[in-house]
């Protein structure tokens, strides 16, 4: 388990947690809490970079269409990938 400590910016519209923690097991976020009143398991690896902000649940999913041939941006807008679903 890894515990990230810092300012937590929830991606669900809640207010920031100034001294928060995000618990990660494997590839999953299992807990987000305030540092106060949240006991850390003794086997946890703690990562606490100075001045860090953590955005649990934020997914980076942008892409660069047309940088390496097809599809180009014109091809992308010409087709509807959802028509057949």
C-alpha positions, 0 to 999 in steps of 0.5 A: 500500500502507498499513502500519498500525503498533501493537499487533496483536490477531489474530482467530485466537486467537494472542497479541497482537503488541505492536509489529506491522504490518498491510499492506493493499493495496487492500481486502485484508490481505496481511501481518501481522507483528512490526515487528522484522525486517519491512522496509517497502516505500519506497512504503508509506504508514505510519499509526501512531497513538499507542497504537493497537490493530489487529484485522485480520480483525475484521468488524463485522456487526451490524444493527438490525432493526425500526428502519425498518419491516419486517422487525421482530424478530418477523418475523425470528424467525418465519421461517427464511431458510435453509429454501429453501437 
